[in-house]
Amino acid sequence: MAANSTPLVNGEKASRREQILAAAAELFAHHGFHGVGIDDIGAAVGISGPALYRHFRSKDAILGEMLNSISRYLLDGGTRWANRPGSADDTLTGLVAFHVGFALNHPALITVQERNLANLTDADRKQVRALQRQYVEVWVSAIREAMPGLGERQARSAAHAVFGLINSTPYNRHLGDSELAELLARLALGALRAVG
């Protein structure tokens, strides 16, 4: 993935498809999937609604690609952290920092991901769920490695609890980003260590 890559944009210059995905994410986060029409998305990127069909077959396809991209981005980033050399504690700290960075830099994507899974087609929902399960397993392995003796179910529950804490950032912007990132990392690591 390029250095400038985000969950929806690869490389330095966003393609029209990537612009559409980014605009749709903001609109879906603020107005809900059903509150946004194709014309709204088109207007946000400076094209007519029907022109969107050159890039996506439907609004459902936009949401499907968006949530699959988010899930793939998290899995790829988490896997990279898990495979880095270093101690188990370093891996856990890196995973927390990675997820905190994602949540702070992409609050609209967190909101869309939390609220719109039910709006996916069955095929997209299965694929997103499979990617999400793999991401959770990256965390479960890292937690258990950092805390030997912790059971798999406890580690999985701890991972989900930490995701909930970190993913609350779209609704918690009382601090600046760097202060909030530091606070979230301390809280998440503290909670994980308390389990061990």
Secondary structure, DSSP 8 states (H G I E B T S, - for coil): --TT--SS--SSS--HHHHHHHHHHHHHHHH-GGG--HHHHHHHHTS-TGGGGGT-S-HHHHHHHHHHHHHHHHHHHHHHHHHSSS-HHHHHHHHHHHHHHHHHH-HHHHHHHHH-GGGS-HHHHHHHHHHHHHHHHHHHHHHHHHSTT--HHHHHHHHHHHHHHHTTGGG--SS-HHHHHHHHHHHHHHHHHHH-
